[in-house]
Amino acid sequence: MCWRVSPGWQAACRAGHTALALATRRAKKALIIPRACADEAALAGDLPVLPADTLWQVVAHLLDQEKIPPHKLSASVKTTAPVDDLADVRGQQQARRALEVAAAGGHNLLFAGPPGTGKTMLASRLPGILPPLSEEDALEVAAVRSVCGLPLEADWGKRPFRQPHHSASAAALVGGGSKPNPAKSP
């Protein structure tokens, strides 16, 4: 955990605390965490998150000398991010219809064609026509973003959309290496 103040302490706090909080919630325990990471951990919901400023404060809490009050989630963390709208697309009637059918039926879809014909633009609109994420699904997405060290506030409740380069190999799409990271796809 990130207890001492250093230049990168806030970045270090974005290292999977949502996933940690979800596991702690399933175990029906309380979570003592650095204050800078408390909002991220409080996303888990029914979990007592106890934000501490120092290790001495944690020791005092554990020895029942001075209790740490539970953290309340700030409202700014769970603001729904805007998504691209299919209504912004002009023309492309067949491709739009294929996108709508794939979204409605949960089917796969492959757009093929020359560069600049709107394949990525249409694909990026798919999350906008899908139903909103449930609270549990939004937490799972937030947990993956947290493990990757990405900020949660920007995309809370937004379905993830990845846009790999057209020349990416199958191995590059799957990931790998010594430190696999879902945020580092091509």
Residue pairs with C-beta under 8 A, 6 or more apart in sequence:
1 33
1 34
1 37
2 9
2 12
2 13
2 15
2 34
2 36
2 37
3 34
3 54
3 55
6 12
9 36
10 36
11 149
13 34
13 36
13 37
13 40
14 37
14 40
14 146
14 149
14 150
14 151
15 146
15 147
15 149
16 143
16 146
16 147
17 33
17 37
17 40
17 41
17 146
18 40
18 41
18 43
18 44
18 139
18 142
18 143
18 145
18 146
18 147
18 152
19 143
19 144
19 146
19 147
20 31
20 41
21 31
21 33
21 40
21 41
21 42
21 43
21 44
21 47
21 49
22 44
22 139
22 143
24 30
24 31
24 44
24 47
25 44
25 45
25 46
25 47
30 47
30 48
30 49
30 50
31 41
31 47
31 48
31 49
31 50
32 50
32 52
32 58
32 61
32 68
33 41
33 49
33 50
33 51
33 52
34 51
34 52
34 53
35 51
35 52
35 53
35 71
37 51
38 49
38 51
38 71
39 71
39 73
39 74
39 77
40 77
40 146
40 152
41 47
41 49
41 71
42 49
42 71
42 72
42 73
42 77
43 73
43 77
43 78
43 139
43 142
43 152
44 139
45 135
45 139
48 70
49 70
49 71
50 61
50 68
50 69
50 70
50 71
51 68
51 71
52 58
52 61
52 68
57 66
57 68
58 68
60 66
61 67
61 68
76 153
77 152
77 153
77 156
78 156
78 157
79 153
79 156
80 132
80 156
80 157
80 158
81 154
81 155
81 156
81 157
81 158
83 127
83 128
83 158
83 159
84 124
84 125
84 127
84 128
85 125
85 128
86 96
86 99
86 100
86 122
86 125
86 128
86 129
88 125
89 96
89 118
89 121
89 122
89 125
92 118
92 122
95 111
95 118
95 122
96 122
98 109
99 109
99 122
99 123
99 125
99 126
99 129
100 129
101 107
102 108
102 109
102 126
103 126
103 129
103 130
109 123
109 126
111 119
111 122
111 123
112 119
113 119
120 163
123 161
123 163
124 161
124 163
126 161
127 158
127 159
127 160
127 161
130 159
132 157
133 141
133 157
133 158
133 159
138 156
138 157
141 155
141 158
141 159
141 160
142 152
142 156
144 160
144 182
145 151
145 152
145 155
145 183
146 152
147 182
148 181
148 182
148 183
148 184
149 183
150 183
162 185
164 172
164 173
164 185
164 186
165 186
168 185
168 186
172 185
172 186
173 185
173 186
175 181
175 182
175 184
175 185
